Amino acid sequence: MDNKIHDMTTGSPVKLIIRFMIPMFLGNVFQQFYNIADSIVAGQFIGVTALAAIGSTGSLMFFVTGWLNGLSSGFAILVSQWFGAKQYDRMRHYVAMSIYLAAAFAILMTVGLLIANEPILRLMNYSDDIMPDVKLYMGIIYAGLIVTAAYNSLAAFLRALGDSKSPLYFLVISAAINVVLDIAFIVVFGMGVEGCAYATVIAQGISALLCFIYILKRFPILHLKREDFKISFESFRRLLALGIPMGLQFSITAIGTIIVQGAVNIYGEIYMAGFSAAGKLQNLIATVFTAFGATIATYVGQNRGAGRLDRVKQGVRCTQIMILIWSVVLMVVMYFGGKYMTWLFISPSETEVVNASVTYFHTVFWCYPFLGSIFLYRNTLQGMGYGLVPMLGGIFELVARSTIVMIVAGHTSFAGVCLSDPAAWIAALIPLVPYYFYKMHKFHSGSVIADGRS
């Protein structure tokens, strides 16, 4: 077996989770760096309007890439479970079927989103002044979704086998290329927001290509044969049964953030830019939660496949403690230091924009433990093969966020809209936590067998 592959069914859960999580965290940072780099370059070299245009697309980017990421992560659960069960032929078959599905979804999304681009932006209350830039930026991003899907799928296969480091290395390289291209296209060649979009797509394409070459050279266990690609509609069904709920869960969350963004847009470009900067910073520092979630999904998937439910419980308990510790750190850092961190995106002289970011941080900081716990319990259930309840958590999140927005948008201050995030994070846990303990109790009592693998 290749030395890059890590079997997570034996050894200390804490050491395994930390060792896997750190590259995942760094990888998530660099993956977010695409849009962050675009925002920094646009904000510093083009102006507040460009920052508002690109930065405010974060919710749309999350909607689109989140769906693809959720799909690929869901597909990879079956890969990790069959890897944990040591049935590698079956594992490769699901890899091949996942490739079919990922390509099909990417093509359909590209066509559909290009057609619906402007109507979606109109629904988000973009003004005529900013609409052309946002439409152009997102159109280029949509056209490049096939490379986004390719990277997400290839990286998910590697992580399913316990390799979280290699995708990180490729993201570091492509993130550096993205920054260079951003500066070249905007500063040197005088392009507008379209330069940022082209830089993002090119950099993502490079990361996907590097990932593919690496698998060919270093992962013979993932080398597919003709028979692996024999179409099985039953396999499609099983993959979609996990992938669609995970994709919907990401998309439902993204729809909620789009609704909030639409509400923020009512308050004008100053608040759009401040909310954008705050959101990007929060997403960046919360990538530890995302990394813990992706790690526990692989850990649980492999141990579920191996029938080691005792290790599942132990891993979840240890991860919960680590998430709570990181949450306390975040609460202190963002409450007292959020103001200075926004200077990365905008000049300190833009005091109104900075103050809008500070208002957001002071409104939501206390709720980070709930945010971190969402990733833990949602990904644990998904790793065990249960996709519907995590999606239900997303619905709870959407309802809570939408309710707050409908009550306060345009009727209260900007801080009222910011309260939609804490409400959503708490609501999302309502179905997740009880269902996890219910399932673990049934496993412990022997009334449920390890039936999640298909």
C-alpha positions in Angstrom: 0.0 0.0 0.0 1.3 3.5 -0.9 2.9 5.3 2.1 0.7 8.3 1.5 -2.4 6.3 2.4 -3.4 6.4 6.1 -5.5 3.7 7.7 -7.5 5.5 10.4 -9.0 2.3 11.9 -6.0 1.8 14.2 -3.9 4.1 16.4 -4.7 7.0 18.7 -7.8 8.9 17.5 -6.5 12.2 18.7 -3.1 11.9 16.9 -4.8 10.7 13.7 -7.4 13.5 13.7 -4.8 16.2 14.4 -2.3 14.9 11.9 -5.1 14.7 9.2 -6.8 18.0 10.2 -3.8 20.3 10.0 -3.2 19.8 6.2 -7.0 20.0 5.8 -7.0 23.3 7.6 -4.2 24.8 5.5 -5.8 23.4 2.4 -9.1 25.1 3.2 -7.2 28.4 3.9 -5.5 28.3 0.5 -8.8 27.3 -1.2 -10.5 30.3 0.2 -7.5 32.3 -0.7 -8.7 32.5 -4.3 -11.6 34.8 -3.5 -9.8 36.5 -0.7 -6.8 37.4 -3.0 -9.3 38.7 -5.6 -10.9 40.9 -2.9 -7.6 42.2 -1.5 -6.3 43.1 -5.0 -9.6 44.6 -6.0 -10.0 46.6 -2.8 -6.4 47.9 -2.8 -5.9 48.6 -6.5 -9.4 49.3 -7.9 -11.4 50.6 -4.9 -14.3 50.1 -2.6 -16.8 49.5 -5.4 -14.7 46.6 -6.7 -14.3 45.2 -3.2 -18.1 45.4 -2.8 -18.7 43.7 -6.2 -16.2 40.8 -5.7 -16.6 40.5 -2.0 -20.4 40.3 -2.1 -20.2 37.3 -4.4 -18.9 35.2 -1.5 -22.4 33.8 -0.8 -22.9 32.9 -4.4 -19.5 31.3 -4.7 -20.3 29.3 -1.6 -23.6 28.2 -3.1 -22.0 27.0 -6.3 -18.7 25.6 -5.0 -20.4 24.3 -1.9 -22.8 22.2 -3.9 -19.9 20.6 -5.9 -17.9 20.2 -2.7 -20.8 18.6 -0.9 -21.4 16.2 -3.8 -17.8 15.1 -4.0 -17.5 14.7 -0.2 -20.7 12.6 -0.2 -19.4 10.4 -3.0 -16.1 10.0 -1.2 -17.8 8.6 1.9 -18.5 5.3 0.0 -14.9 5.4 -1.2 -13.6 5.7 2.4 -16.0 3.1 3.7 -14.9 0.5 1.1 -11.3 1.4 1.7 -11.8 0.8 5.4 -13.4 -2.5 4.6 -10.3 -3.4 2.4 -12.4 -4.1 -0.7 -10.4 -2.1 -3.2 -12.1 -3.2 -6.4 -15.4 -2.0 -5.0 -13.7 1.2 -3.9 -12.4 1.9 -7.4 -15.8 1.2 -8.9 -17.3 4.0 -6.8 -14.5 6.3 -7.8 -15.3 5.8 -11.5 -19.0 6.3 -10.9 -18.3 9.5 -9.0 -16.4 10.9 -11.9 -19.4 10.4 -14.2 -21.7 12.2 -11.8 -19.3 15.0 -11.0 -18.8 15.8 -14.6 -22.5 15.7 -15.4 -23.4 18.0 -12.5 -20.6 20.5 -13.4 -21.8 20.8 -17.0 -25.5 21.2 -16.1 -24.6 23.8 -13.5 -22.5 25.8 -15.9 -25.2 26.0 -18.5 -28.0 26.7 -16.0 -26.1 29.3 -14.0 -24.9 31.2 -17.0 -28.5 31.5 -18.2 -29.8 32.5 -14.7 -26.8 34.8 -13.8 -28.5 38.2 -14.1 -31.9 37.1 -12.7 -30.2 35.8 -9.6 -28.3 39.0 -9.1 -31.5 41.0 -9.5 -33.0 39.0 -6.7 -30.1 39.9 -4.5 -30.8 43.7 -4.8 -27.7 44.6 -6.7 -27.8 48.2 -7.9 -27.3 49.1 -11.6 -23.9 50.7 -10.8 -22.4 47.4 -9.4 -24.4 44.9 -11.5 -22.1 44.8 -14.6 -19.0 44.0 -12.5 -20.7 41.3 -10.5 -22.3 39.7 -13.6 -19.0 39.6 -15.4 -17.1 38.2 -12.5 -19.6 35.4 -11.8 -20.1 34.5 -15.4 -16.4 33.7 -15.7 -16.5 31.7 -12.5 -19.5 29.7 -13.8 -17.7 29.0 -17.1 -14.8 27.4 -15.1 -16.9 25.1 -12.9 -15.6 22.0 -14.6 -12.1 22.5 -13.2 -13.6 23.3 -9.8 -15.5 20.0 -9.9 -12.3 18.2 -11.1 -10.2 19.4 -8.2 -12.9 18.8 -5.5 -13.4 15.2 -6.7 -9.7 14.3 -7.0 -8.9 15.8 -3.6 -11.9 14.0 -2.0 -10.6 10.7 -3.3 -7.2 11.3 -1.8 -8.7 12.4 1.5 -10.9 9.3 1.6 -7.7 7.3 1.6 -6.2 9.3 4.4 -4.0 11.7 2.4 -4.8 15.2 3.3 -1.3 16.6 2.6 -1.0 16.3 -1.1 -4.1 18.4 -2.0 -2.7 21.1 0.3 0.6 21.2 -1.6 -1.3 21.7 -4.9 -3.4 24.4 -3.4 -0.4 26.3 -2.1 1.1 26.3 -5.6 -2.1 27.4 -7.3 -2.9 30.0 -4.7 0.5 31.6 -5.3 -0.2 31.5 -9.0 -3.6 33.2 -8.4 -2.0 36.1 -6.6 0.6 36.6 -9.3 -2.1 36.5 -12.0 -4.4 38.8 -10.0 -1.6 41.4 -9.9 -0.5 40.9 -13.5 -4.0 41.1 -14.9 -5.1 44.2 -12.8 -2.0 46.2 -12.0 0.1 45.4 -15.1 -2.5 44.9 -17.8 -5.2 47.2 -16.4 -8.0 44.7 -16.4 -11.0 45.1 -14.0 -12.8 42.5 -12.0 -12.7 40.1 -14.9 -8.9 39.8 -14.3 -9.6 38.4 -10.8 -12.1 35.9 -12.2 -9.7 34.7 -14.9 -6.9 34.3 -12.4 -9.1 32.2 -10.1 -10.2 29.8 -12.9 -6.7 29.4 -14.2 -5.3 28.7 -10.8 -8.0 26.2 -9.9 -7.3 24.4 -13.2 -3.7 24.1 -12.3 -4.5 22.6 -8.9 -6.8 20.0 -10.6 -4.1 19.1 -13.1 -1.4 18.6 -10.5 -3.8 16.5 -8.4 -4.5 14.2 -11.4 -0.8 13.8 -12.3 0.0 13.0 -8.7 -2.6 10.3 -8.5 -1.3 8.7 -11.7 2.2 8.6 -10.4 1.8 7.8 -6.7 -1.5 6.1 -6.1 -1.8 2.8 -8.0 -4.6 1.8 -5.7 -6.7 4.5 -7.5 -5.7 3.5 -11.1 -9.0 2.7 -12.8 -9.6 0.0 -15.4 -12.2 -0.2 -18.1 -14.4 -2.5 -16.1 -14.5 0.1 -13.2 -16.3 2.5 -15.6 -19.1 0.0 -16.3 -22.2 2.0 -15.6 -24.3 0.9 -12.6 -27.5 2.8 -11.9 -27.6 1.2 -8.5 -24.2 2.6 -7.7 -25.4 6.0 -9.0 -28.3 5.8 -6.7 -26.1 5.0 -3.7 -23.7 7.8 -4.5 -26.5 10.3 -5.0 -28.2 9.2 -1.8 -25.1 10.5 0.1 -23.9 13.2 -2.3 -27.2 15.1 -2.9 -28.1 15.5 0.8 -24.5 16.8 1.4 -24.7 19.1 -1.6 -28.1 20.3 -0.6 -26.9 20.9 2.9 -24.1 23.2 1.6 -26.5 24.8 -0.8 -29.2 25.4 1.8 -26.7 27.1 4.0 -25.5 29.1 1.0 -29.1 30.1 0.1 -29.4 31.5 3.7 -26.2 33.5 3.2 -27.5 34.8 -0.1 -30.6 36.0 1.6 -28.5 37.7 4.2 -26.4 39.3 1.5 -29.5 40.6 -0.2 -30.6 42.2 3.1 -27.1 43.7 3.6 -27.2 45.1 0.1 -30.2 47.3 1.1 -27.9 49.2 3.4 -25.6 50.3 0.6 -22.0 49.8 -0.6 -20.4 50.7 2.7 -22.1 47.9 4.6 -21.7 45.6 1.6 -17.9 46.1 1.8 -17.8 45.8 5.6 -19.9 42.7 5.7 -17.8 41.2 2.9 -14.5 41.8 4.7 -15.9 40.5 8.0 -17.3 37.4 6.3 -14.1 36.6 4.6 -12.1 36.9 7.8 -14.6 34.8 9.7 -14.6 32.1 7.0 -10.8 32.1 7.0 -10.4 31.6 10.8 -13.3 29.2 10.9 -11.6 26.9 8.5 -10.3 25.0 11.5 -14.0 23.9 12.1 -14.3 23.0 8.4 -11.1 20.9 8.6 -12.2 19.1 11.8 -15.5 18.3 10.0 -13.8 16.9 6.9 -11.4 15.0 9.1 -14.1 13.4 11.2 -16.0 12.4 8.1 -13.1 10.4 6.8 -12.3 9.1 10.2 -15.8 8.0 10.8 -16.2 6.6 7.3 -13.2 4.4 7.6 -14.1 3.2 11.1 -17.7 2.6 10.1 -16.6 0.5 7.2 -14.4 -1.5 9.5 -17.2 -1.9 12.1 -15.3 0.1 14.8 -18.2 2.1 16.3 -16.3 2.4 19.6 -13.6 4.4 17.8 -16.2 6.6 16.2 -17.5 7.6 19.6 -14.1 8.2 21.0 -13.0 10.3 18.0 -16.2 12.5 18.2 -15.6 13.1 21.9 -12.0 14.2 21.4 -12.9 16.4 18.5 -15.6 18.2 20.4 -13.1 19.2 23.1 -10.6 20.5 20.5 -13.4 22.5 18.8 -14.5 24.1 22.0 -10.9 25.1 22.8 -10.5 26.7 19.4 -13.8 28.5 19.7 -12.6 30.3 22.9 -9.5 31.4 21.1 -11.6 32.8 18.2 -14.0 34.6 20.5 -11.1 36.6 22.0 -9.3 37.2 18.8 -12.3 38.4 16.8 -13.8 40.5 19.5 -10.6 42.5 20.2 -8.7 42.1 17.0 -11.3 41.9 14.2 -11.0 45.7 13.5 -7.3 45.5 12.7 -7.7 42.3 10.6 -10.1 44.1 8.3 -7.3 46.4 7.3 -6.1 43.6 5.1 -9.0 44.2 2.8 -9.5 48.0 3.0 -7.6 51.1 4.0 -7.9 52.1 7.7 -9.0 55.5 6.5 -12.3 53.9 5.3 -13.6 54.1 8.9 -17.2 53.4 8.0 -16.4 50.1 6.3 -14.2 49.0 9.1 -16.8 49.9 11.7 -19.4 47.8 9.8 -17.0 44.8 10.1 -16.5 45.4 13.8 -20.3 45.6 14.3 -20.6 42.1 12.7 -17.9 40.6 14.9 -19.2 42.0 18.1 -22.7 40.6 17.2 -21.7 37.0 16.5 -18.4 36.2 18.4 -20.2 34.5 21.3 -21.7 31.9 19.1 -18.5 30.3 17.6 -18.8 27.1 19.8 -22.2 26.4 18.1 -20.7 27.0 14.7 -17.9 24.6 15.3 -20.2 21.9 16.6 -22.3 22.0 13.4 -19.3 20.7 11.4 -18.6 18.0 14.0 -22.0 16.4 14.2 -23.0 17.0 10.6 -19.9 15.4 9.2 -20.0 12.6 11.7 -23.5 11.6 10.6 -22.5 11.9 7.0 -19.5 9.7 7.6 -21.8 7.1 9.1 -23.9 7.2 6.0 -26.8 9.3 7.2 -27.4 12.2 4.8 -31.0 13.3 5.4 -30.7 14.6 9.0 -27.6 16.7 8.2 -29.7 18.2 5.4 -32.5 18.8 7.8 -30.1 20.7 10.0 -29.4 22.9 7.0 -33.2 23.5 6.6 -33.4 24.5 10.3 -30.5 26.9 9.6 -32.2 28.4 6.5 -35.5 29.0 8.3 -33.9 30.7 11.3 -31.7 32.9 9.1 -34.6 33.8 6.8 -36.9 34.6 9.7 -34.5 37.0 11.3 -33.8 38.7 8.0 -37.6 39.1 7.2 -38.1 40.7 10.6 -35.2 43.1 10.8 -34.0 43.9 7.2 -34.7 47.5 6.4 -36.5 48.0 9.8 -33.6 48.0 12.2 -29.9 48.6 12.1 -27.3 46.6 10.3 -26.5 44.7 13.6 -30.0 43.2 13.5 -29.2 41.5 10.2 -26.0 40.2 11.7 -28.0 38.3 14.4 -29.2 36.0 11.6 -25.9 34.0 11.8 -26.1 33.1 15.5 -29.7 32.2 15.2 -28.9 29.9 12.2 -26.0 28.2 13.9 -28.0 27.4 17.0 -31.0 26.2 15.0 -28.8 23.9 12.9 -27.8 21.8 15.9 -31.4 21.1 17.0 -31.8 18.0 14.8 -28.1 17.0 14.6 -27.0 16.5 18.2 -30.0 14.5 19.4 -29.9 12.3 16.3 -26.2 11.5 16.8 -26.7 10.4 20.4 -29.8 8.5 19.4 -27.9 6.5 16.8 -24.9 5.9 19.0 -27.2 4.6 21.7 -28.8 2.2 19.3 -25.4 1.0 18.1 -24.3 0.5 21.7 -27.4 -1.5 22.5 -27.0 -3.6 19.5 -30.4 -2.8 18.0 -28.8 -1.3 14.9 -26.1 -3.1 12.8 -23.4 -1.2 10.8 -25.6 -0.9 7.8 -24.4 2.5 6.4 -22.1 1.0 3.8 -23.7 0.1 0.5 
